[in-house]
């Protein structure tokens, strides 16, 4: 690994540090990993195996911090995988003409199904996305990955083969976040599958689901205990799935929202 790659890793870690400056322990972990990389550059330590070990260590500490327990304000950080529950498609299923771009609903405000993974394991308290957090998702989705599926384990940062395209035109309309999925030219299988479903009038066989890290606070909604999302920490990607849990869906047409 050369100097350029190590410097890029430093930048990523610095950004992560700023994102989590409200968790002192987590910030310390990020800073230690970042300093280790800086020392490697300063000492001209470009040995490939050493550099890889340093970067892997930094990534591991970054992941630990994302899943760390909450701060003094009762905020907890959770990995969110929204791929359970039901979502409805719009009746009009015109979609894109060539099948390379697809309008989607990314997430909708309100109660959500899916999985929350925190420091103590899976959170069982129902969770809720307020409109302001939906707006954060709409902004963060721009340029993010569109993936073939949720990763079997972890967040898929080490699985580039999952990437099938990217997201653009993130926006909010009403209580939901919308965007456009752009398929890569080598994702012909995904394109063909979606076009076939659209032709059969069965686009609702497929849907989309977010994967990201959010901060939550324990609260009550309508008199019910709830984990209420207080902010998006990192948007990982939008993944193809069968059943979404946060209102993610393909839209019938670009103007359907």
Secondary structure as the mmCIF struct_conf table of DSSP 4:
data_model
#
loop_
_struct_conf.conf_type_id
_struct_conf.id
_struct_conf.beg_label_comp_id
_struct_conf.beg_label_asym_id
_struct_conf.beg_label_seq_id
_struct_conf.end_label_comp_id
_struct_conf.end_label_asym_id
_struct_conf.end_label_seq_id
HELX_RH_AL_P HELX_RH_AL_P1 UNK A 3 UNK A 19
TURN_TY1_P TURN_TY1_P1 UNK A 20 UNK A 22
HELX_RH_AL_P HELX_RH_AL_P2 UNK A 24 UNK A 42
TURN_TY1_P TURN_TY1_P2 UNK A 43 UNK A 44
HELX_RH_AL_P HELX_RH_AL_P3 UNK A 48 UNK A 66
TURN_TY1_P TURN_TY1_P3 UNK A 67 UNK A 67
TURN_TY1_P TURN_TY1_P4 UNK A 72 UNK A 73
BEND BEND1 UNK A 74 UNK A 74
STRN STRN1 UNK A 75 UNK A 81
BEND BEND2 UNK A 85 UNK A 85
HELX_LH_PP_P HELX_LH_PP_P1 UNK A 88 UNK A 90
BEND BEND3 UNK A 91 UNK A 91
BEND BEND4 UNK A 97 UNK A 100
STRN STRN2 UNK A 101 UNK A 108
BEND BEND5 UNK A 109 UNK A 109
STRN STRN3 UNK A 110 UNK A 112
BEND BEND6 UNK A 114 UNK A 114
STRN STRN4 UNK A 115 UNK A 118
TURN_TY1_P TURN_TY1_P5 UNK A 119 UNK A 120
STRN STRN5 UNK A 121 UNK A 122
BEND BEND7 UNK A 125 UNK A 125
STRN STRN6 UNK A 127 UNK A 129
HELX_RH_AL_P HELX_RH_AL_P4 UNK A 131 UNK A 140
TURN_TY1_P TURN_TY1_P6 UNK A 141 UNK A 143
STRN STRN7 UNK A 145 UNK A 147
BEND BEND8 UNK A 148 UNK A 149
BEND BEND9 UNK A 152 UNK A 154
BEND BEND10 UNK A 156 UNK A 156
TURN_TY1_P TURN_TY1_P7 UNK A 157 UNK A 158
HELX_RH_3T_P HELX_RH_3T_P1 UNK A 160 UNK A 162
STRN STRN8 UNK A 163 UNK A 173
TURN_TY1_P TURN_TY1_P8 UNK A 174 UNK A 175
STRN STRN9 UNK A 176 UNK A 183
TURN_TY1_P TURN_TY1_P9 UNK A 185 UNK A 186
HELX_RH_AL_P HELX_RH_AL_P5 UNK A 188 UNK A 199
TURN_TY1_P TURN_TY1_P10 UNK A 200 UNK A 201
HELX_RH_3T_P HELX_RH_3T_P2 UNK A 203 UNK A 205
STRN STRN10 UNK A 207 UNK A 221
TURN_TY1_P TURN_TY1_P11 UNK A 222 UNK A 223
STRN STRN11 UNK A 224 UNK A 241
BEND BEND11 UNK A 242 UNK A 243
BEND BEND12 UNK A 245 UNK A 247
STRN STRN12 UNK A 249 UNK A 250
BEND BEND13 UNK A 252 UNK A 253
TURN_TY1_P TURN_TY1_P12 UNK A 254 UNK A 255
#
